[in-house]
Amino acid sequence: LAILYASMILQPAMIYLSLVAGSQISALYVTIILFTEIAVLVGKRLTTQEVTIIFLTTSTAASSIFALGIVYASYMLTSPISASFGVAGAFPWWFPKLDSPALQIRSVLRPEWIPWIAVSLAVGIPSVFMDLLLGFFCYQLYVEQEDLPFPLQKVSVTAIETLSERKPETLTIFTLAAIIGGAYSFIVYGMKALPVPWVDSTQMIEQYFPG
């Protein structure tokens, strides 16, 4: 249920936020907090193993990379910038043509997108297996053989233990941090009351690094 929630509810929100704000929701924390609290309310806490599975899978389930790829491909095909460089009609064969009805009616439910989707899957699926194999290889090399510490992973482990074991001292700190972060994000992105925490430095550096 947590994975379905991340893919069906959070993914559209992440796509929208990526396009309008250039940032994304932390799907894994949203999902973990929601489902651990639901489990507590119904009287059945999630185990550490169950929270770990949610932690490891929800980011992939809610990933908006594939959907955004279609949006970006459509923009590149029809963008005035592409036309100004003379490359609007020079994209590979698996892209829809410029006069395609799929671009005119702005729909992905068209056969013209099938080659693009097929090529994307042909690249994406092997990449997943590559990541898994490299993960196993690096685990054997750096964890089993070298026995190296991984300080940054302690953050993830602590979050999982906090939400599964629910010790008062750690849960209080986690809750306060979540409230502060949520309030700040709502003010910045929801109310537009504060400036976003980054600066466009293009005008400052373009005279030294043109292009």
Disulfide bonds with the S-S distance in Angstrom:
none
